[in-house]
Amino acid sequence: MTRILKSDLTYSLGAGFLMGAVVLFFMQPAENQQSLGETLAATVSMAGQLLG
């Protein structure tokens, strides 16, 4: 019985953590999201140059 409760608690904590991360990401100002997108695009293009 305690094993079932423990696994449920673990799943609920994990889901809560993920939801909190998503909410924090979408609550950021648009400028931060734009700079994050630019950084991600630069990283992807750099990785493409390294692989190609």
C-alpha positions as CSV (number, residue, x, y, z in Angstrom):
1,M,0.0,0.0,0.0
2,T,2.8,2.5,0.9
3,R,4.5,1.7,-2.4
4,I,1.5,2.8,-4.4
5,L,1.2,6.1,-2.4
6,K,4.9,6.7,-2.8
7,S,4.8,6.3,-6.6
8,D,1.7,8.6,-6.8
9,L,3.5,11.2,-4.8
10,T,6.5,11.0,-7.0
11,Y,4.4,11.4,-10.2
12,S,2.5,14.3,-8.7
13,L,5.7,16.1,-7.7
14,G,7.2,15.5,-11.1
15,A,4.1,16.8,-12.9
16,G,4.0,19.8,-10.6
17,F,7.6,20.6,-11.3
18,L,7.1,20.4,-15.0
19,M,4.0,22.5,-14.9
20,G,5.8,25.1,-12.8
21,A,8.7,25.2,-15.3
22,V,6.2,25.7,-18.3
23,V,4.3,28.5,-16.4
24,L,7.6,30.3,-15.6
25,F,8.7,30.0,-19.2
26,F,5.5,31.5,-20.6
27,M,5.4,34.2,-17.9
28,Q,8.7,35.7,-19.1
29,P,8.5,39.0,-21.1
30,A,8.5,38.7,-24.9
31,E,12.0,40.2,-25.1
32,N,13.4,37.4,-23.1
33,Q,11.7,34.8,-25.3
34,Q,13.0,36.5,-28.4
35,S,16.6,36.6,-27.2
36,L,16.2,32.9,-26.1
37,G,15.0,32.1,-29.6
38,E,17.9,33.9,-31.2
39,T,20.4,32.1,-28.9
40,L,18.8,28.8,-29.7
41,A,18.9,29.5,-33.5
42,A,22.6,30.5,-33.2
43,T,23.4,27.3,-31.3
44,V,21.6,25.2,-33.9
45,S,23.4,26.9,-36.8
46,M,26.7,26.5,-35.0
47,A,26.0,22.8,-34.5
48,G,25.1,22.4,-38.1
49,Q,28.4,24.0,-39.2
50,L,30.3,21.7,-36.9
51,L,28.6,18.6,-38.2
52,G,28.6,19.7,-41.8
